[in-house]
Amino acid sequence: MKTIIVTGLSGAGKTQAIDCLEDMGYYCIDNMPPALIKSFIDLTGNGKGIDKAAFVIDVRGGRLFDDLKESLDELKKDDIDYKILYLEASDSVLLRRYNETRRSHPLSEGGPVAAGLHREREQLDALRAQADYIIDTSNMKTAQLWEEIKHLVNSEETRDTFIINIMSFGYKRGTPMAADMVFDMRFIPNPYYVKSLRPLTGNNAKVSKYVLRHKVTRDFIEKAIDMIEMLIPFYRKEGKYSLNVCIGCTGGHHRSVAVANELHRRLSESGKRTTLEHRDL
């Protein structure tokens, strides 16, 4: 039986993940006591028509969650193939989601949500290290999360699962919290001071040509791509399956947009899986 353990931080998108897997034909159980996983597989694996199952297991299980390590060891002992899908997001994003839903964190004990998140990260640290797939949902819409899960689950080659998320932004509105790499484009001559280019954005061919015509811009892009490609194997080795590359300038309209577009184009043409978002346009 093809088995997926869905886990991770509260508020990171496990409900959306299980909905996606259910649409993919998985028999899904939310908040499953870990000790029952093996029994369920034994029960349904004998001609009962269930060949794919997914279980959401997290800290809501309380003391039952403590049985997870022993249960996973039992699955390995019996040669049952399973994958762990771990979902996470930045604290600021999780706090915002909790504020929007007005729900309490399962480990906050009636106190601040931030305290519950801190305890949860500590409790899940060892499990995260074992995960086969880690998805950071901080900047993902539901449709993007579904697309990523489908790709990860259906992919037969690990090299195809790594994704580079490229985002342009303006420093006026702050640095993205989920950034792995931040590059500052304020060393490039600013199209804002060219009267005909000021009302346009980096998506416009004239602005893009102005930004990319400078040798320093082209040199930067070459070195940034070299760095990203060099680091991907090391991120993957640490169990990370995505890299958030953030490109900033003053307002997030001209230089950062043009450079982000060019990075996206070059990396995509070289066979990398990439996404592109312009946060402040």
C-alpha positions as CSV (number, residue, x, y, z in Angstrom):
1,M,0.0,0.0,0.0
2,K,1.3,3.5,-0.9
3,T,1.3,5.4,2.4
4,I,1.8,9.1,3.1
5,I,2.1,10.6,6.6
6,V,1.0,14.2,6.5
7,T,2.3,16.3,9.3
8,G,3.8,19.6,10.2
9,L,3.0,22.9,11.9
10,S,-0.6,23.8,12.9
11,G,-2.0,26.3,10.3
12,A,0.5,25.3,7.6
13,G,-2.1,23.7,5.3
14,K,-2.5,20.1,6.3
15,T,-6.2,20.3,5.7
16,Q,-5.7,21.5,2.1
17,A,-3.0,18.8,1.7
18,I,-5.3,16.0,2.7
19,D,-8.1,17.4,0.4
20,C,-5.6,17.3,-2.4
21,L,-4.6,13.7,-1.7
22,E,-8.2,12.6,-1.4
23,D,-8.8,14.0,-4.9
24,M,-5.8,12.0,-6.0
25,G,-7.5,8.7,-4.9
26,Y,-6.0,8.4,-1.4
27,Y,-8.0,7.0,1.4
28,C,-7.5,9.8,4.0
29,I,-7.8,9.9,7.7
30,D,-7.3,13.1,9.7
31,N,-5.8,13.1,13.3
32,M,-5.0,9.4,13.1
33,P,-3.5,7.9,16.4
34,P,-0.1,6.7,15.2
35,A,-0.4,3.3,16.9
36,L,-3.3,2.4,14.6
37,I,-1.5,3.0,11.3
38,K,-0.1,-0.5,11.1
39,S,-3.4,-2.1,12.0
40,F,-5.2,0.0,9.4
41,I,-2.8,-1.1,6.7
42,D,-3.1,-4.7,7.7
43,L,-6.9,-4.5,7.7
44,T,-7.2,-2.8,4.3
45,G,-4.3,-4.4,2.5
46,N,-5.9,-7.7,1.9
47,G,-8.0,-7.2,-1.2
48,K,-10.2,-4.5,0.3
49,G,-9.7,-2.2,-2.7
50,I,-7.5,0.4,-0.9
51,D,-4.1,0.7,-2.3
52,K,-3.3,4.3,-1.3
53,A,-3.7,5.9,2.1
54,A,-2.8,9.2,3.7
55,F,-2.8,9.9,7.5
56,V,-2.7,13.4,9.1
57,I,-0.7,13.0,12.3
58,D,0.2,16.0,14.4
59,V,0.3,17.5,17.9
60,R,-3.5,17.5,18.2
61,G,-3.1,13.9,19.2
62,G,-1.6,14.9,22.6
63,R,0.1,12.0,24.3
64,L,-1.0,9.7,21.4
65,F,1.4,11.6,19.2
66,D,4.3,10.3,21.3
67,D,3.7,6.9,19.7
68,L,4.7,8.1,16.2
69,K,8.4,7.2,16.3
70,E,7.6,3.6,17.5
71,S,4.9,3.3,14.8
72,L,7.2,4.4,12.0
73,D,9.9,2.0,13.2
74,E,7.3,-0.8,13.1
75,L,6.4,0.1,9.5
76,K,10.1,0.0,8.5
77,K,10.5,-3.3,10.2
78,D,7.7,-4.8,8.2
79,D,9.0,-3.2,4.9
80,I,6.0,-1.0,4.5
81,D,6.9,1.8,2.1
82,Y,5.8,5.3,3.4
83,K,6.7,8.9,2.8
84,I,6.5,11.8,5.2
85,L,5.1,15.1,3.9
86,Y,5.9,18.0,6.3
87,L,4.2,21.3,5.9
88,E,5.5,24.5,7.5
89,A,5.3,28.3,7.3
90,S,7.0,31.3,8.9
91,D,5.8,32.4,12.3
92,S,4.4,35.7,11.0
93,V,2.3,33.9,8.4
94,L,1.0,31.3,10.9
95,L,0.1,34.1,13.4
96,R,-1.8,35.9,10.7
97,R,-3.7,32.8,9.8
98,Y,-4.6,32.1,13.4
99,N,-5.8,35.7,13.8
100,E,-8.0,35.4,10.8
101,T,-9.6,32.2,12.0
102,R,-9.7,33.2,15.7
103,R,-8.7,29.7,16.7
104,S,-6.4,28.7,19.5
105,H,-3.2,26.8,19.0
106,P,-3.3,23.2,20.3
107,L,-0.2,23.7,22.4
108,S,-0.8,27.3,23.6
109,E,-2.8,26.1,26.7
110,G,-5.0,29.2,26.4
111,G,-2.1,31.5,26.2
112,P,-0.5,33.3,23.2
113,V,-0.4,31.5,19.9
114,A,3.3,32.4,19.5
115,A,4.1,30.3,22.6
116,G,2.3,27.3,21.2
117,L,4.1,27.6,17.8
118,H,7.4,27.7,19.6
119,R,6.6,24.5,21.5
120,E,5.3,22.8,18.4
121,R,8.5,23.6,16.4
122,E,10.6,22.0,19.2
123,Q,8.3,19.0,19.4
124,L,8.4,18.4,15.6
125,D,12.0,19.1,15.0
126,A,13.1,15.4,14.9
127,L,10.1,14.5,12.7
128,R,11.0,17.3,10.3
129,A,14.5,15.9,10.0
130,Q,13.0,12.5,8.8
131,A,10.6,14.1,6.3
132,D,10.8,13.0,2.6
133,Y,9.2,16.2,1.4
134,I,9.1,19.6,3.1
135,I,6.8,22.3,1.7
136,D,6.9,25.9,3.0
137,T,3.4,27.3,2.4
138,S,4.2,30.9,3.5
139,N,3.8,32.3,0.0
140,M,1.5,29.7,-1.5
141,K,-2.1,29.9,-2.5
142,T,-4.2,26.7,-2.2
143,A,-3.9,26.0,-5.9
144,Q,-0.1,26.3,-5.8
145,L,0.0,23.9,-2.8
146,W,-2.1,21.3,-4.6
147,E,0.1,21.6,-7.7
148,E,3.3,21.1,-5.6
149,I,1.8,18.1,-3.7
150,K,0.7,16.5,-7.0
151,H,4.2,16.9,-8.5
152,L,6.0,15.6,-5.4
153,V,3.7,12.5,-5.0
154,N,3.7,11.7,-8.7
155,S,7.4,12.3,-9.4
156,E,9.5,9.3,-9.7
157,E,12.8,11.2,-9.8
158,T,14.0,13.2,-6.8
159,R,15.8,15.7,-9.0
160,D,12.5,16.9,-10.4
161,T,11.0,17.7,-7.1
162,F,13.1,20.8,-6.2
163,I,11.4,24.1,-6.8
164,I,12.8,27.6,-6.8
165,N,10.3,30.3,-5.8
166,I,11.4,33.7,-7.1
167,M,9.8,36.9,-5.6
168,S,10.4,40.5,-6.3
169,F,9.7,43.0,-3.5
170,G,10.2,46.6,-2.4
171,Y,12.1,47.4,0.8
172,K,9.5,50.1,1.5
173,R,7.1,47.3,2.5
174,G,9.7,45.1,4.3
175,T,11.7,42.0,3.5
176,P,9.7,38.8,2.9
177,M,9.7,36.7,6.1
178,A,10.0,33.4,4.2
179,A,13.1,34.3,2.2
180,D,16.1,31.9,2.0
181,M,18.1,34.2,-0.1
182,V,17.7,38.0,-0.4
183,F,19.4,40.0,-3.1
184,D,19.4,43.8,-3.1
185,M,19.1,45.4,-6.5
186,R,19.6,49.0,-5.4
187,F,23.1,49.0,-6.8
188,I,21.6,49.1,-10.3
189,P,20.8,52.5,-11.9
190,N,17.2,53.3,-11.2
191,P,14.7,53.6,-14.1
192,Y,12.5,55.6,-11.7
193,Y,14.7,58.6,-12.5
194,V,14.1,58.2,-16.2
195,K,10.9,60.2,-16.8
196,S,9.6,58.0,-19.6
197,L,10.2,54.8,-17.6
198,R,8.9,56.0,-14.2
199,P,5.2,55.1,-14.7
200,L,6.1,51.6,-16.1
201,T,7.2,48.5,-14.3
202,G,9.9,45.8,-14.8
203,N,7.4,43.8,-16.8
204,N,7.6,46.4,-19.5
205,A,10.2,45.6,-22.3
206,K,11.7,49.1,-22.1
207,V,12.3,49.0,-18.4
208,S,13.7,45.5,-18.6
209,K,16.1,46.5,-21.4
210,Y,17.2,49.5,-19.4
211,V,17.9,47.4,-16.3
212,L,19.6,44.5,-18.2
213,R,21.8,46.6,-20.4
214,H,24.1,47.4,-17.5
215,K,27.1,45.0,-17.3
216,V,26.8,44.9,-13.5
217,T,23.3,43.6,-13.8
218,R,24.3,40.9,-16.2
219,D,27.3,39.9,-14.1
220,F,25.1,39.7,-11.0
221,I,22.6,37.4,-12.8
222,E,25.3,35.1,-13.9
223,K,26.8,34.8,-10.4
224,A,23.4,34.5,-8.7
225,I,22.5,31.6,-11.0
226,D,25.8,29.9,-10.3
227,M,25.3,30.3,-6.6
228,I,21.7,28.9,-6.7
229,E,22.7,25.9,-8.8
230,M,25.7,25.2,-6.5
231,L,23.5,25.3,-3.4
232,I,20.6,23.2,-4.6
233,P,22.2,19.8,-3.8
234,F,23.0,21.0,-0.3
235,Y,19.5,22.2,0.4
236,R,18.1,18.9,-0.9
237,K,20.6,17.0,1.3
238,E,19.1,18.9,4.3
239,G,15.6,17.8,3.4
240,K,14.5,21.0,1.8
241,Y,12.6,20.8,-1.5
242,S,12.1,24.5,-2.2
243,L,14.3,27.6,-2.2
244,N,12.8,31.1,-1.8
245,V,14.9,33.6,-3.7
246,C,13.8,37.2,-3.0
247,I,14.9,40.1,-5.2
248,G,14.5,43.6,-3.7
249,C,14.7,47.2,-4.7
250,T,13.3,50.4,-3.2
251,G,9.7,50.2,-4.4
252,G,9.5,46.8,-5.9
253,H,8.3,48.1,-9.3
254,H,11.3,48.4,-11.6
255,R,14.8,46.8,-10.9
256,S,13.7,43.9,-8.8
257,V,10.9,43.0,-11.2
258,A,13.1,43.0,-14.2
259,V,15.8,41.0,-12.5
260,A,13.3,38.5,-11.0
261,N,11.8,38.0,-14.5
262,E,15.3,37.3,-16.0
263,L,16.3,34.9,-13.3
264,H,13.0,33.0,-13.7
265,R,13.5,32.9,-17.5
266,R,17.1,31.7,-17.3
267,L,16.5,29.1,-14.6
268,S,13.4,27.7,-16.3
269,E,15.2,27.4,-19.6
270,S,18.0,25.4,-17.9
271,G,15.3,22.9,-16.7
272,K,14.7,24.1,-13.2
273,R,11.2,24.2,-11.7
274,T,10.4,27.8,-10.8
275,T,7.6,30.0,-9.7
276,L,7.5,33.8,-10.0
277,E,5.7,36.4,-7.9
278,H,5.9,40.2,-7.9
279,R,4.8,41.0,-4.3
280,D,4.5,44.8,-4.6
281,L,3.1,45.3,-8.1
